[in-house]
Every structure is written in C-alpha cells, then in structure tokens.
C-alpha cells in the first residue's frame, strides 16, 4: 500500500481487511466513488456497486469467474459497468496507448515500478513465484 501512495494515490485500501468497505465509504463520504477499476469483479462487483456515486462507473479489467448482481444497484445511482479488454484493440488504438505511455514516461508523470527480474531460462520459477505470492510489487521482468 505504501508503494501505491508513493506513486500518487490519495487513498489506498486493503481488501484483505475485514472492514475495508467501511473505510472506503468513510473516505468517499456521501458523494461515493466516481470510478472503480476492478481487477477481481467475480468477488467485488456487488460491493463496488454499493460504493458508487450517482453516475459512477465500475471498469472491469479482471474477472476469474461469474457473479450474480442485482440490476437495481445500477439503476438507483444510474451507474455503469464497463468491461475493458486490451485484446480487442485495433492496431491504431494500441499505438495510441503506447504513445501515451511513452509520453508519460518521458515527461516524468508515469514511473513504472519494476519488480523482480528473471532470466528467460527461469520463466517457470518466475511464474510459480508470482502465482504463490501474496501480491506483486511492480512488474516482473523476463530478461532475454
């Protein structure tokens, strides 16, 4: 969580803490959360919908299974659930994203965090380490 704060987040919450939902509600106040980028929607989507502001959005970038929601939770706040997949981008969209990332790195407002580095021959070990870890700090790099 410290790493996230050091990289510009105003607030961070640990979903492994039993009361993290209440902490988010307290931080967001009566307004609610405008945008949630959700990496585990099959676990969190129902809670996300309760946290949204009027017109708020949940952007799903990760899901490992189905979930059942009550559509009234989206109707009450006129909220949206948006699925995002980089696999469906056109070549032009990928180039536009890459240009924005490079521009951010060159100007200094985007600072990628590099995690552990492994030689390509140890890709199996790298995979096992990331699967069995409690969480990654930075992007894993395979060196060729």
C-alpha positions, 0 to 999 in steps of 0.5 A: 500500500505504501508503494501505491501512495508513493506513486500518487494515490490519495487513498489506498485500501486493503481488501484483505481487511475485514472492514475495508468497505467501511473505510472506503465509504468513510473516505468517499463520504456521501458523494461515493466513488466516481470510478472503480477499476476492478481487477477481481469483479467475480468477488467485488462487483456487488460491493463496488456497486454499493460504493458508487456515486450517482453516475459512477462507473465500475471498469472491469479489467479482471474477472476469474469467474461469474457473479450474480448482481442485482440490476437495481444497484445500477439503476438507483445511482444510474451507474455503469459497468464497463468491461475493458479488454486490451485484446480487442484493440485495433492496431491504431488504438494500441499505438495510441496507448503506447504513445501515451505511455511513452509520453508519460514516461518521458515527461516524468508523470508515469514511473513504472515500478519494476519488480523482480527480474528473471532470466528467460531460462527461469520463466517457470520459477518466475511464474510459480513465484508470482502465482504463490505470492501474496501480491506483486510489487511492480512488474516482473521482468523476463530478461532475454 
